Amino acid sequence: MTEIQDFGGVILVVACAGLLAVLSTKLTTRVPIPSPAIFLVTTAVASDLFPSLGDALSIRDVERIGVVALILILFDGGLHVGRRRLEGSLTPVLSLGVLGTLGTAAAVALAAHLLLGFGWAVSWLLGAALSPTDPAVVFSILGRREVEGRSGTILEAESGVNDPAGIALMLGAVQIVSDQGTFFGAAAELVLGLGVGLALGVVGGLAIVHLVRRIPLPSPSLYPLLSVAAAGTLYGVTAIAHGSGFLAVFVAGIVAGDTAFREQTESFHKSLATLAEIVVFVALGLTIDVTAIFHGGIWLDGIVLAAVLVFVVRPLVIGTLLLPVRLRWGERSFVIWGGVRGAVPILLATFPLLEGLEGATRVYGIVAVAVVLSVVVQGGTVPWVASRLGVPMREAEA
């Protein structure tokens, strides 16, 4: 009986935490702070006040939770973008997603080395971690709003493409820093991963649509579950084939996005992606040591890099890549400002920790500070910035 009561207490705590997390999304309609920031900061503070919470998950547990959450978030994001929306914006999306990620990583690494005095090893780890924007935050901010023109599509699709590039970049940086790889080897892995991920994503997307259309199931409610299992299978197959599983599931979602499949499963996938967003930010928040961040100047380093990234690096790198694209200056500026960092950079910062690299703990703290600032400052002001730049944005009908 004691075991039942003890486990009942665990369920009570978890359920109450989930209830508060869901209800907190209502707060974002009154306070201009994206819900991911609330989840991240609240759980980080809670883990400091109650140390047992911080010991509940290991860094490896959090990394695995993050992978599963990203599969769900990226697949739903791909469904939302769809082929028709992407057709006129494919070139800038690929340019920002790949070249923009590489350029951002290099520029952040240079800033970390010159401004903060870090060695090149730590600087490259910081650059790789902060290079991608975050689909969970971008989809959360834009998911309830419709942005006219191509800027919204570019921003959403960029966040789906640059995650696989950022992950490949971080894996390469970790191998180089740990003397287990070379620059050319990392570059080859990046090209191979993106190529295989793209190819299998297209094939997998067509296969998922075919499965849902052709296989009769006893209940319509089983089709969303079939699609989730198929997306997970696609990720696993692509990863085993040395491709980017994240790119594969995102592309598969895009391929399936303009078919009847989307109408059959959209509500389910949206709810599942929202749950995944809550879970990953809560899990990441539990690993952040707030007390340690305020010692040794970690908070100051994080503020400096966040400011350089937002006001110097992204305008320089992304602004340059957007020059050939037919966009109004207001739309260009909106894309530049909307590149919010979130769970993915923190997830990438766990890779050096798992490898036990020197300076990894400091990298993790700096990235956490930069992410919180990005989500609150950039994410919280996206609607206001859109209105000031003349980018039409309205609440989507339920």
C-alpha positions in Angstrom: 0.0 0.0 0.0 2.9 2.3 0.8 4.2 1.9 -2.8 0.9 2.8 -4.3 0.7 5.9 -2.1 4.3 6.9 -2.8 3.7 6.6 -6.6 0.4 8.4 -6.2 2.4 11.3 -4.8 4.8 11.3 -7.8 1.8 11.3 -10.1 0.3 14.2 -8.2 3.4 16.3 -8.4 3.9 15.6 -12.1 0.3 16.2 -13.0 0.2 19.4 -11.1 3.4 20.6 -12.8 1.9 19.7 -16.2 -1.4 21.5 -15.3 0.5 24.6 -14.2 2.6 24.5 -17.4 -0.5 24.3 -19.6 -2.4 27.0 -17.7 0.7 29.3 -17.9 0.2 29.5 -21.7 -2.9 31.6 -20.9 -0.5 34.1 -19.2 1.2 34.8 -22.5 -2.0 36.4 -23.8 -1.7 39.0 -21.1 2.1 39.2 -20.6 4.3 39.5 -23.7 6.6 36.6 -22.7 6.5 33.4 -24.8 5.5 30.3 -22.8 8.8 28.5 -23.4 10.6 31.2 -21.3 8.2 30.7 -18.5 8.8 26.9 -18.5 12.5 27.3 -18.7 13.0 29.9 -16.0 10.4 28.5 -13.6 11.9 25.0 -13.6 15.5 26.4 -13.4 14.6 28.4 -10.3 12.6 25.5 -8.8 15.6 23.1 -9.3 17.8 25.5 -7.3 15.2 25.9 -4.5 14.6 22.1 -4.4 17.9 20.4 -5.3 16.2 17.0 -5.5 14.4 18.2 -8.7 17.8 18.9 -10.3 18.9 15.4 -9.6 15.8 13.8 -11.2 17.2 13.8 -14.7 20.8 13.3 -16.0 22.2 15.3 -18.9 21.9 12.2 -21.1 18.2 11.8 -20.1 17.6 15.4 -21.1 19.4 15.0 -24.4 17.2 12.0 -25.2 14.1 13.8 -24.2 15.1 16.7 -26.4 15.6 14.4 -29.4 12.1 12.9 -29.1 10.6 16.3 -28.5 12.3 17.8 -31.6 11.1 14.9 -33.8 7.5 15.8 -32.8 8.0 19.5 -33.1 9.7 19.4 -36.4 7.2 17.0 -38.0 4.4 19.3 -36.9 6.3 22.3 -38.1 6.8 20.7 -41.5 3.0 19.9 -41.7 2.3 23.6 -40.9 4.7 25.0 -43.6 3.6 22.6 -46.4 4.8 22.5 -50.0 2.7 25.3 -51.3 4.0 27.9 -48.8 7.6 26.8 -49.3 7.6 26.8 -53.1 8.4 30.5 -53.5 10.8 30.6 -50.6 12.9 27.5 -51.0 16.2 29.2 -52.1 16.3 31.7 -49.2 15.3 29.0 -46.7 18.2 26.7 -47.8 20.5 29.7 -47.8 19.6 30.8 -44.3 19.4 27.3 -43.0 22.8 26.1 -44.1 25.0 29.0 -45.0 23.4 31.2 -42.3 24.1 28.6 -39.7 27.7 28.2 -40.7 28.2 31.9 -40.9 26.6 32.5 -37.5 28.7 29.8 -35.8 31.9 31.4 -37.2 30.9 34.9 -36.2 29.9 33.9 -32.7 33.1 31.9 -32.2 35.1 35.0 -33.3 33.2 37.2 -30.9 33.7 34.8 -28.0 37.5 34.6 -28.8 38.1 38.3 -29.3 35.6 39.9 -26.8 35.6 37.3 -24.0 39.1 35.8 -24.4 38.1 32.2 -24.7 40.3 29.7 -26.5 39.4 28.6 -29.9 38.1 25.3 -28.7 35.5 26.8 -26.3 34.7 29.6 -28.8 33.8 27.1 -31.5 31.6 25.1 -29.1 29.8 28.3 -28.2 29.4 29.3 -31.9 28.0 25.9 -32.9 25.6 25.8 -29.9 24.2 29.3 -30.7 24.1 29.0 -34.5 20.6 27.6 -35.0 17.3 29.2 -34.2 14.7 27.2 -32.4 11.6 25.7 -34.0 9.8 25.2 -30.7 9.9 28.9 -29.9 9.4 30.1 -33.5 6.4 27.8 -34.1 5.0 28.7 -30.6 5.2 32.5 -31.4 4.0 32.3 -35.0 1.8 29.2 -34.7 -1.2 31.3 -33.4 -0.6 34.1 -35.9 -0.7 34.5 -39.6 2.0 36.5 -41.2 1.3 37.9 -44.7 3.9 37.6 -47.3 7.0 35.3 -47.4 8.7 36.5 -44.2 6.8 34.2 -41.9 7.3 31.2 -44.1 11.1 31.9 -44.4 11.4 32.3 -40.6 9.5 29.1 -39.8 11.2 27.0 -42.5 14.7 28.4 -41.6 14.2 27.2 -38.0 13.5 23.7 -39.3 16.4 23.5 -41.7 19.1 25.1 -39.5 18.6 22.7 -36.6 20.0 19.7 -38.5 22.9 21.9 -39.8 23.6 23.2 -36.2 23.5 19.7 -34.8 25.9 18.4 -37.5 28.1 21.4 -36.8 28.2 20.8 -33.0 29.0 17.1 -33.5 31.9 18.0 -35.8 33.1 20.7 -33.3 33.0 18.1 -30.5 35.0 15.6 -32.6 37.6 18.2 -33.5 38.0 19.6 -30.0 38.4 16.0 -28.6 40.9 15.2 -31.3 38.6 12.5 -32.8 38.1 14.1 -36.1 39.3 16.7 -38.6 37.8 19.8 -40.2 37.4 18.1 -43.6 35.9 15.0 -42.0 33.3 17.2 -40.2 32.5 19.0 -43.4 32.0 15.7 -45.2 29.7 14.5 -42.4 27.7 17.7 -42.7 27.1 17.4 -46.4 26.4 13.6 -46.2 23.9 14.1 -43.3 22.0 16.9 -45.0 21.9 15.1 -48.3 20.7 11.8 -46.9 18.2 13.5 -44.6 16.7 15.4 -47.5 16.4 12.4 -49.7 14.9 10.1 -47.1 12.7 12.9 -45.9 11.0 13.2 -49.3 10.7 9.4 -49.7 9.5 9.1 -46.1 6.9 11.8 -46.5 5.4 10.2 -49.5 5.4 6.8 -47.8 3.6 8.2 -44.7 0.9 9.7 -46.9 0.6 6.4 -48.8 0.3 4.5 -45.5 -2.4 6.7 -44.1 -4.3 6.6 -47.4 -4.0 2.9 -48.2 -4.0 1.0 -44.9 -7.5 0.6 -43.4 -7.5 0.8 -39.6 -10.4 -0.1 -37.4 -10.7 3.5 -35.9 -9.9 6.9 -37.4 -8.2 7.8 -34.1 -5.4 5.4 -34.9 -4.1 7.2 -38.0 -2.4 10.0 -36.0 -0.7 7.3 -34.0 0.4 5.6 -37.2 1.9 8.8 -38.5 3.8 9.4 -35.3 5.2 5.9 -35.3 6.1 6.4 -39.0 7.9 9.7 -38.2 9.9 8.0 -35.5 10.8 5.1 -37.8 11.9 7.6 -40.4 14.2 9.4 -37.9 15.7 6.1 -36.8 16.3 4.8 -40.3 17.9 8.1 -41.4 20.1 8.3 -38.3 21.4 4.7 -38.9 22.1 5.7 -42.5 24.3 8.6 -41.2 21.8 11.2 -42.3 20.1 14.0 -40.4 17.0 12.4 -38.9 15.7 15.9 -37.9 15.9 17.2 -41.4 14.2 14.0 -42.6 11.1 14.4 -40.3 10.8 18.1 -41.1 10.9 17.4 -44.9 8.5 14.5 -44.5 6.1 16.9 -42.7 6.4 19.4 -45.6 5.7 16.7 -48.2 2.6 15.6 -46.3 1.5 19.1 -45.4 -0.7 19.9 -48.4 -2.6 16.5 -48.5 -5.7 15.2 -46.8 -3.3 13.7 -44.3 -2.8 17.1 -42.7 -6.6 17.5 -42.2 -6.8 14.1 -40.6 -4.0 14.5 -38.1 -3.4 18.3 -37.7 -5.1 18.8 -34.4 -3.4 15.7 -32.9 0.1 16.7 -34.0 -0.4 20.3 -32.9 -1.4 19.1 -29.4 1.5 16.6 -29.3 4.0 19.2 -30.4 2.8 21.6 -27.7 3.2 18.9 -25.1 6.7 18.1 -26.4 7.6 21.8 -26.2 6.5 22.0 -22.6 8.4 18.8 -21.7 11.7 19.7 -23.3 11.8 23.2 -21.8 10.9 21.8 -18.3 13.6 19.1 -18.6 16.2 21.6 -19.8 15.3 24.0 -17.0 15.9 21.3 -14.4 19.6 21.0 -15.6 20.3 24.8 -15.3 22.1 25.7 -12.1 21.0 29.3 -11.5 23.4 29.8 -8.6 26.4 28.7 -10.7 25.5 31.1 -13.5 25.8 34.1 -11.2 29.3 33.0 -10.2 32.4 33.4 -12.3 30.9 35.9 -14.7 28.9 33.3 -16.7 25.8 35.6 -16.7 27.9 38.5 -18.1 29.4 36.4 -20.8 25.9 35.2 -21.8 24.6 38.7 -22.0 27.5 39.9 -24.1 27.2 37.0 -26.6 23.4 37.4 -26.7 23.7 41.1 -27.5 26.4 40.5 -30.2 24.3 37.7 -31.7 21.1 39.7 -31.9 22.4 43.1 -32.9 25.6 42.3 -34.8 25.9 38.7 -36.0 22.4 37.9 -37.2 21.9 41.3 -39.0 25.3 40.9 -40.7 25.1 37.2 -41.7 21.3 36.8 -42.3 20.9 40.3 -43.7 23.6 39.7 -46.3 22.1 36.4 -47.4 18.7 38.1 -47.7 19.9 40.8 -50.1 19.1 38.8 -53.3 15.7 37.9 -52.0 12.7 40.0 -53.0 11.5 41.3 -49.7 10.6 44.7 -48.4 13.1 46.1 -45.9 10.6 45.7 -43.2 10.2 42.0 -44.0 13.9 41.5 -44.1 14.2 43.2 -40.7 11.4 41.0 -39.4 13.2 37.8 -40.4 16.4 39.1 -38.8 14.7 39.9 -35.5 12.6 36.8 -35.4 15.6 34.4 -35.3 14.9 33.3 -31.7 17.2 30.9 -29.8 15.6 28.3 -27.6 15.7 24.6 -26.6 18.0 23.5 -29.5 21.0 25.6 -28.5 20.7 24.3 -24.9 20.4 20.8 -26.2 23.5 21.2 -28.4 25.4 22.5 -25.3 24.7 19.1 -23.7 26.9 17.4 -26.2 30.2 18.8 -24.9 29.0 17.9 -21.3 28.4 14.3 -22.3 31.9 14.1 -23.8 33.4 15.7 -20.7 35.2 18.4 -22.6 37.1 21.1 -20.8 35.0 24.3 -20.4 31.7 22.4 -21.2 30.0 23.5 -18.0 30.7 27.1 -18.6 29.6 26.8 -22.2 26.3 25.3 -21.0 25.7 28.2 -18.6 26.5 30.9 -21.2 24.2 29.3 -23.7 21.4 29.1 -21.1 21.7 32.8 -20.3 21.8 33.7 -24.0 18.7 31.6 -24.7 16.6 33.1 -21.9 17.4 36.6 -23.1 16.6 35.7 -26.7 13.3 34.1 -25.9 12.2 36.9 -23.6 13.5 39.9 -25.5 13.2 38.8 -29.1 10.3 36.3 -28.7 8.3 38.6 -26.5 8.6 41.6 -28.9 7.9 39.8 -32.3 4.3 41.0 -32.6 5.3 44.6 -31.7 8.3 44.6 -34.1 6.1 43.2 -36.8 3.7 46.1 -36.4 6.5 48.7 -36.3 8.0 47.2 -39.5 4.7 47.1 -41.4 4.5 43.3 -41.5 0.9 42.3 -41.3 0.3 39.8 -38.5 -3.1 38.7 -37.1 -4.4 36.1 -34.7 -5.3 32.9 -36.6 -8.9 31.7 -36.2 -9.2 28.6 -34.0 
